[in-house]
Amino acid sequence: MAAAKPLRRECSQAATRTALLEAAETLILESSMPGLSLRAVCTRAGFTQGAFYSNFASREDLLLAVMERNLEERVRTLAEMTLDYRAMTFDQTIARIGAWLATLSGRREWAQLAIELRLEAVRNPALARAIAAAEQRIDVLFAERIDDLVGHFGLSPRFRSTEIVETLLVLWRGLALRDDDNTSLPVADIFITCMRAMLGRP
């Protein structure tokens, strides 16, 4: 029974950390980044500031964790979606990735979080460096998926995989904040057209 206590503590701390992250995300979306305080995060999550500092070293550490949580979720869903691409044609694979990116664009809160974090980074050089490092790690994972597709289908892309990833993410942020009523072309088709052009298969 004694061995179970550390495991329960680890599970409890993980749950606390998740609750604090979710509270921070909600508050950022509700009132923007500058108004985000540790006290407000703890109150929303239902924990003390002592619990906060058991999980995060600072407000900056919390913001970085918020960003990494969202970036990693995107990469994880991409990896799950492309697991069976070897059994699909190129057109089917691109259509599937386009649909995935379109779904992401429908989640405006992700784009809003990304923009809020970048605005905060302008005022905080240390956070800017940390965000850049975290984004680079995620971009590399995304680029590896692109490289896999290029190799499997024998493509001759017009851009490096890292450039393709950067372009798709910039496009995603813009489309996520657009006015749906003013868009005649389906979002998935926009991504598909862009990917085909960059991958050399228009």
FENDA-V168140 format. One record per run of one state. SS is the DSSP state (H for helix, E for strand, - for the rest). FROM is the first residue (numbers start at 0). LEN is the number of residues. Records with the same first field share a line. If there is no record, write none. Layout:
SS=FROM-LEN ; FROM-LEN
This chain:
-=0-1 ; 31-6 ; 45-3 ; 53-5 ; 81-3 ; 87-2 ; 106-1 ; 123-1 ; 153-7 ; 176-3 ; 182-4 ; 199-3
H=1-30 ; 37-8 ; 48-5 ; 58-23 ; 84-3 ; 89-17 ; 107-16 ; 124-29 ; 160-16 ; 179-3 ; 186-13
